[in-house]
Amino acid sequence: MLDRKLEISTAKAVGIDRLDYTKGILERFNAVGRLLELHPEWVGRFTFVQIAAPTRGTIDDYRDYAQHVHALANEINARHAAAAHPPIMLLAEHHEPDAVYEYHRAADVCFVSSLHDGMNLVAKEFVAAHDDDRGVLILSQFAGASRELPEALIVNPYDADQCAAALDVALAMPVDEQRDRMRLMRNLVREFNVYRWAGRMLLDAAAMRQRKRFRARVDTQPA
């Protein structure tokens, strides 16, 4: 559950990832910092909650990355030390699925800024959690889910200004527009669920086997 110190009137965005450089957490924090530079009216009225489950902590590169993530969060918070609420709350620990669901439900915005991702289930989990048809999804163009969820705000995570603008749009988005976008995404998530995905994988595998058998027959035929 979100920290009780965050008032109901405070806009809340969430990121839920492994503490892995492919997830674009540093790029996400840079976007938050840029948002508060370009739109200082959000200072003290907006907090980004980042759940970052530690991973591969025995590998130097991952340990260094975790240190950079913590340092950047502290730096951005220090810039706005007088704010009523910190710009970033970094929770670098494992959370059980029920707790993750509560964060999804409580957030006004979910920001998925993957630098490289096959699908990214966090985006779909956020959509599935919002049966009130509220909330806005900001989604990296490099996540596979961006091809299925065009109603999200699609961004290039390397472009801090573009991501900051998307955060501003998401936080100020009218409720009617939120509902229109969320309903379309929820319909798709219901249709293209894990069973549909698994079925497509099995069909694709069967088609590959058929092609291999066909090629084998052609290769063995006399010239």
SVG drawing of the C-alpha trace seen along z (x, -y; Angstrom):
<svg xmlns="http://www.w3.org/2000/svg" viewBox="-16 -26 48 64">
<polyline fill="none" stroke="black" stroke-width="0.4" points="0.0,0.0 1.2,-3.5 2.9,-5.4 0.3,-7.0 2.2,-10.2 1.1,-10.8 -2.2,-12.7 -5.1,-11.7 -4.7,-14.9 -1.1,-14.1 -0.8,-12.7 0.9,-9.3 2.8,-7.5 4.3,-4.1 7.1,-2.0 7.4,1.7 10.5,3.4 13.6,5.5 16.6,3.3 17.9,3.9 19.4,1.4 17.1,2.7 14.1,1.4 15.2,-2.2 14.8,-3.3 17.5,-6.0 15.8,-7.4 12.5,-7.4 14.0,-9.3 15.5,-11.8 12.0,-12.3 10.6,-13.0 13.4,-15.5 12.8,-17.2 9.0,-17.3 9.6,-19.3 12.0,-21.6 9.5,-22.4 6.4,-22.3 7.2,-23.4 3.5,-23.5 3.9,-19.7 6.5,-20.1 5.0,-18.8 1.9,-17.6 3.4,-14.6 5.3,-11.6 6.8,-8.8 6.9,-5.5 9.4,-3.1 9.4,0.5 12.7,2.0 13.3,5.6 17.0,6.3 18.5,8.7 21.9,10.2 23.5,8.2 26.7,10.3 27.5,9.0 29.5,5.7 27.6,4.1 24.2,4.6 25.5,3.5 26.9,0.3 23.6,-0.3 21.7,0.0 24.0,-2.5 23.4,-5.0 19.6,-4.5 19.8,-5.3 22.1,-8.3 19.9,-9.8 16.7,-9.5 18.5,-11.2 19.8,-13.9 16.4,-14.7 14.8,-14.7 17.5,-17.0 16.7,-19.5 13.2,-19.7 13.9,-19.1 11.3,-21.7 8.5,-20.1 5.5,-18.7 6.1,-15.3 9.3,-13.9 9.4,-13.6 10.6,-10.0 10.1,-7.2 12.5,-4.3 11.5,-1.0 14.4,1.3 13.0,4.5 10.8,7.5 7.0,7.0 4.5,9.8 1.9,9.9 -0.9,8.6 1.2,5.6 2.1,4.9 -1.6,5.0 -2.4,2.4 0.3,0.1 -1.2,0.5 -4.7,-0.3 -3.6,-3.3 -1.5,-4.9 -2.9,-7.6 -0.1,-6.8 2.1,-3.8 5.3,-4.6 7.0,-1.7 10.3,-3.0 12.0,0.2 15.0,-0.2 14.5,3.3 11.6,5.7 9.9,8.6 6.4,7.7 6.4,6.2 3.6,7.6 3.7,4.7 1.9,2.6 -0.9,5.1 -1.1,5.7 -1.7,2.0 -4.5,2.0 -6.0,5.1 -6.0,3.7 -8.0,0.6 -11.5,1.9 -12.6,-1.6 -11.4,-2.6 -9.2,-5.3 -5.5,-5.8 -3.0,-6.5 -0.3,-4.2 3.0,-5.7 4.7,-3.1 8.1,-2.8 8.2,-2.3 10.8,0.4 8.4,2.6 6.5,5.2 3.2,4.2 3.4,0.8 2.2,2.5 -0.9,3.9 -1.7,0.9 -1.6,-2.2 -4.0,-4.0 -1.1,-4.3 1.1,-7.4 4.0,-6.0 7.4,-7.5 11.1,-7.2 12.6,-6.6 15.9,-8.2 14.1,-11.5 13.7,-13.1 11.8,-16.1 9.3,-13.9 8.8,-11.7 8.4,-14.7 5.7,-16.0 4.0,-12.7 4.0,-12.7 2.4,-16.2 -0.2,-15.1 -1.0,-12.0 -1.3,-13.8 -3.6,-16.4 -5.7,-14.1 -9.4,-14.6 -11.3,-11.6 -13.4,-11.1 -10.3,-10.6 -8.8,-8.3 -11.8,-6.1 -11.9,-6.0 -8.3,-5.0 -8.5,-2.5 -11.6,-0.8 -10.0,-0.1 -6.9,1.3 -8.8,3.4 -10.8,4.9 -7.6,5.9 -6.0,7.3 -9.1,9.4 -9.0,10.8 -5.2,11.3 -4.7,13.0 -2.0,15.6 -4.1,18.5 -4.4,16.7 -0.7,16.0 0.2,19.6 -2.1,20.8 -0.4,18.6 3.0,19.9 1.9,23.5 0.4,22.7 3.6,20.9 5.7,23.8 3.5,26.3 3.8,24.1 7.6,24.0 7.7,27.8 5.6,28.1 7.9,25.8 10.9,27.8 9.3,31.1 8.4,29.5 11.9,28.2 13.4,31.6 11.2,33.3 12.1,30.7 15.8,31.0 15.7,34.8 13.9,34.8 16.1,35.6 17.1,32.7"/>
</svg>
